[in-house]
Amino acid sequence: MRVIRGQAIRVILLSQLFWMGFHVQARAQDNADLELRTNYTIQNYITRFRFWIRNDIGIRQSFDNDPFTMFLYRPRAIIELGNIVDIIPAVDFRYSYYSGLGNTFEIRTWEGISVHWPDVGRIMFVHLYRFEQRFHWTEGEREEETGFRSRYRLNMRIPLNNPTLADQTWFLDMRGEIFLPHDEGIQELYSSRMRFGTLIGYRHNIKWRFQLAGYFESGWNTYTDERTVNHYIIEARVRTSL
């Protein structure tokens, strides 16, 4: 437990450094948005049927012109098909509190396919495609908004101090993701987004993993009709397996 607490302290200290660096960079740009995310993931492997049950619990705090706090709960299953392909059915529950606007609630169901290929030396590539169905409500309004969206993400993961992602291994994860809405059913500030980021993680053992990531997003501003890079995300995550 002392080792686990030590790694948790390291993640917190690293998150503060990320926070300071991104905050300075964001302040240097006009209308820069900054979002801080904390997540706890608990998962359990069902050996008989070869799939994972994973639950994410998170809080997201946005620091922009319309700041909000989001509470997130996301259960999902990860079904293994062979050694490199996973099928992922999932549902998200999201409640967002705004200080000056109507609060929102969203249920998001999605289906994904993940491909772990290829491995080049110690570098591991992971492709994830997901198709989302989104149902969105705003307090004070009777009608719901619905939307459909595709997302594709490419991860490149590199173990740093071991040849593979074994116990007590630090790893680096570089990723890029594309968001492609199929309609305009949900009005958002940014659509057709692209997200890029870097993640530093530590796998203590099969039960505990700690991660800290920094992202920036580029999207089409639906209000000013121009593309800008002005959304920054800091994410700290702790994952445990039963």
Long-range contacts (C-beta under 8 A, 24 or more apart in sequence): 3-204, 4-204, 4-208, 7-202, 7-204, 7-208, 7-210, 8-210, 8-238, 10-202, 10-210, 11-202, 11-210, 11-211, 11-212, 11-236, 11-238, 12-236, 14-200, 14-212, 15-212, 15-234, 15-236, 18-212, 18-214, 18-234, 19-234, 22-214, 22-232, 22-234, 25-232, 26-230, 26-232, 29-230, 30-230, 31-64, 31-65, 31-228, 31-230, 32-64, 32-230, 32-231, 32-232, 33-62, 33-63, 33-64, 33-230, 33-231, 33-232, 34-62, 34-63, 34-64, 34-232, 34-233, 34-234, 35-60, 35-61, 35-62, 35-63, 35-231, 35-232, 35-233, 35-234, 36-60, 36-61, 36-63, 36-233, 36-234, 36-235, 37-61, 37-233, 37-234, 37-235, 37-236, 38-235, 38-236, 38-237, 39-72, 39-235, 39-236, 39-237, 39-238, 40-237, 40-238, 40-239, 40-240, 41-237, 41-238, 41-239, 41-240, 42-239, 42-240, 42-241, 42-242, 43-239, 43-240, 43-241, 43-242, 44-241, 44-242, 45-241, 50-79, 50-80, 51-77, 51-78, 51-79, 51-80, 52-77, 52-78, 52-80, 53-77, 54-78, 66-98, 66-100, 66-101, 67-98, 67-99, 68-96, 68-97, 68-98, 68-99, 68-101, 69-96, 69-97, 70-94, 70-95, 70-96, 70-97, 71-95, 71-96, 71-97, 78-114, 83-116, 84-115, 84-116, 84-117, 85-113, 85-114, 85-115, 85-116, 86-113, 86-114, 86-116, 87-111, 87-112, 87-113, 87-114, 88-112, 88-113, 88-114, 88-128, 88-130, 90-130, 102-138, 102-139, 102-140, 102-141, 103-138, 103-139, 104-136, 104-137, 104-138, 104-139, 105-136, 105-137, 105-139, 106-134, 106-135, 106-136, 106-137, 107-134, 107-135, 108-132, 108-133, 108-134, 108-135, 109-133, 122-158, 122-159, 122-163, 122-164, 123-156, 123-157, 123-158, 124-155, 124-156, 124-157, 124-158, 124-165, 125-154, 125-155, 125-156, 125-157, 126-154, 126-155, 126-157, 127-152, 127-153, 127-154, 127-155, 128-152, 128-153, 128-155, 134-185, 134-186, 136-186, 145-185, 145-186, 145-187, 146-185, 146-186, 147-181, 147-182, 147-183, 147-184, 147-185, 147-186, 148-181, 148-182, 148-183, 148-185, 149-179, 149-180, 149-181, 149-182, 150-179, 150-180, 150-182, 151-177, 151-178, 151-179, 151-180, 152-177, 152-178, 152-180, 153-177, 153-178, 165-203, 166-203, 167-203, 167-204, 167-205, 167-206, 168-203, 168-204, 168-205, 169-202, 169-203, 170-200, 170-201, 170-202, 171-200, 171-201, 171-202, 171-203, 172-198, 172-199, 172-200, 172-201, 173-198, 173-199, 173-200, 173-201, 173-211, 173-213, 174-198, 174-199, 175-199, 179-219, 187-222, 188-222, 189-219, 189-221, 189-222, 189-223, 190-217, 190-219, 190-220, 190-221, 190-222, 190-231, 191-219, 191-220, 191-222, 192-219, 192-220, 193-217, 193-218, 193-219, 193-220, 194-218, 194-219, 195-233, 197-233, 206-241, 207-240, 207-241, 207-242, 208-238, 208-239, 208-240, 208-241, 209-238, 209-239, 209-240, 210-237, 210-238, 210-239, 211-235, 211-236, 211-237, 211-238, 211-239, 212-236, 212-237, 213-237
